[in-house]
Amino acid sequence: MDAARPRREAPLTEQTLLRVASIHALAYCERLFYLEEVEEIRVADGAVFDGRRVHEELDDGEVSSFTLEAPVLGLKGRLDALRRTGGDLIPIETKKGKSAPGEGPEAAWRTDRLQVGAYAMILEEAFGIPVSEGRVRYLADHKSIRVPVDATLREEVGEAVRRANELRASVERPPVTPNERLCPRCSLAPVCLPTVGATDEQPEPRRVRILPPHRDRMTLHVFEQGAHVGRSGNELAVKPVDGPTHRQPIHSVGAVVVHGNAQISTQALRLCAEEDVSVHWISGGGFVTGALSTSSTGAQRHLRQFEALSDNQRRLDLARRLVAAKVEAQLRFLLRATRGGERPESTEAAIRRVRAPLPAIHRAENVETLLGREGEAAAGYFGALGALLREDLDPRLGFDGRNRHPSRDRFNALLNFGYGLLYRECLGNILAAGLHPGVGFYHRPRSAAHTLVLDLMEIFRVLIVDMALIGALNRLTFDADADFEERGSAIWLAADGRKKMVQLIERRKRDEWNHPAIGGPIDYGRMMELEARLLEKEWTDEIHLFARVRIR
Ligand code: SF4
């Protein structure tokens, strides 16, 4: 065996073999390697899809690709192509981008040289013949770079395998790379959330360095009773009872929400699972009755969450911030909505009632105190909410106090359904962030609802549901007859009412607001994801940016 190869006591099993692509990630950034290989986070963004297409085209066309394993080396990988020249084998790796600046082997990026070197060493172990050269082909500038597989490259591959295995055995996520230039091109930047701005002298505020402002994948809601979602190639085909079938490419879908008794086929479910598209089932009343999520549930992330949230002081600190964010949102919404005119004394009194508990919330010494203060603010807020509606609104759509399921009036039916949609959004984002939805820090387990989801929702109840609903009612969006159904003393949303509410929340998700963690605008859809990931950063990186968002 070559002296530079990693030494193993015994051949590794297939489960423990490293993917060669992971060596590529490791050479790029150790944190990227850890997120992908240990925490099993993959983000299928545009660049990843482009990369896949390159390989799919190669599969169909000029060259074949195949998988090889090298148990002694500890690697497995899928070669794009293998060329035989005389008696020599030459592994070929194809990249979508441009070659590196430089001449000779230096014109191949270091990460790519390492990758092709690893393939060469796998071939040697698999076929028992020496491989002295590899090639990296760059499609963007049509260059094919020869890479000698010499002692230095072999040593680098061996060291990378050793380091990768060391990281795999660790529960600690490596720090953000100091090389900021790497992050803008990193597919996991929206998950990693690299931060800038902190110094030893001034640890706060930090800023998230990169976060795409918009979601590029939509939520597909299937409302109609009897509608059926099937698979057609790489598309979801939604067939209503009457009317034409609507097709949606799977790559444009982030989540499918099946309302009521709509159906989804096994084939469509499998496509969603393969493409990391979550599927949620929602009852007519807005309850999430089930969810399919293929996001990784990496044990490391759960272990870190359980450990962090078993610390009473951390839980209390997070809960204080959460309740402060919610109550300040209630206060500022009341102030905003009544700005510019003379406020009636009842509204002024309600505003005072919402504001009064804030100092005590910031210094609350236990969760019971927080619950009490939150309740005081809520009484003031909901006492004033009805006054924000236009005077000529159909009185059946007015608000005269909060009630939950089953709703006893139209306003609460809308609010409860809206909160159900918000629950689904928060659940999806918590699962996407790899957190356990049932392990929260503020809510107590009292129902089937996941406590961490209920926690996260608190930041967004006012921002996403209440503000959007009051605005829609004042624009006369809802029809007190056609959009509701009365069943005994309970009021439910009719199909049209549910559809309008879904459209309202989906539109609201696209509205932008400044977020202090990124120092700029971000839409509310992404903001829910950002807050879920910022929560995890509280304990993975000790960066305290969770629940800092405020309306002005
Ligand atoms: S965003 Fe930057 S620090 Fe984070 S994984 Fe990617 S390259 Fe590494």
Residues whose N, C-alpha, C, O or C-beta is under 5 A from the ligand:
A	BS01	SF4	C29 R31 L32 V176 T177 L182 C183 C186 L188 A189 C192 P194
